[in-house]
């Protein structure tokens, strides 16, 4: 997926605006505070929204 020129310009304007930059930084910091249980809860809550197609490929080195 490529970012359009309009989206790139919006991102640049956000980065140049001190207040917007701080909002993004605080949102990033807040998103990093969770622990493994929070992450598993997040995945469990969102499983119905994604399709899962198991692979029939068999590997001999036990890697996915």
N, C-alpha and C positions, 0 to 999 in steps of 0.2 A: 504494500500500500504506500503510495507516494503522498507527500504533503503538498498541497497546492501553494501557489505563490501567495495567495491571500492569507492562507493559514500561517505561512512563514512570516509574513509581515505582521500579523497579529501577535505571533510569538515574540518577535523582536520588540514590538511596542510594549508588551507585557514585561519583558526583561529590562527595558530601559526605564520603566515606571517603578520607582522605589516601593511605593505602597503595594502594587500588584506583585512585585517580586517577593515581598515579605509575606503576603498571603499565600503564595505558592510554597514558599519555604516552610511556613507554619503547617500547611496541609501535609507536606511531605514528612515533616518531623512527627506529626500526629499519626500518620499512617505507619510509621516504623516502630511505634511503641508497643504493639501487640506481641503476644507470646505464641507459642506453638498451638495452644488450645484455641486461641482466638482465630488463628489461621485455619485450623481444622473446622471450627464452627462456620467460618466464612465459606469454605469449600462445600461443606454439607448443606448450607442454606441455598447455595447457588447451583447445586447439581441438577435440579429439574430443568434448568435453562439451557443445558448443553447436552448434545447427543454424544454418546460414547460408542465407538465402533472398535471392538477388540480385533487385534491382528491375529491372523491364523499362522503367522510366521513362527517357526520353531528355531530357537537359537541354542547353540551348544555352549555358549560362554556366559549364560545366565544374565545377559544384559537386555534391557528393554529395547 
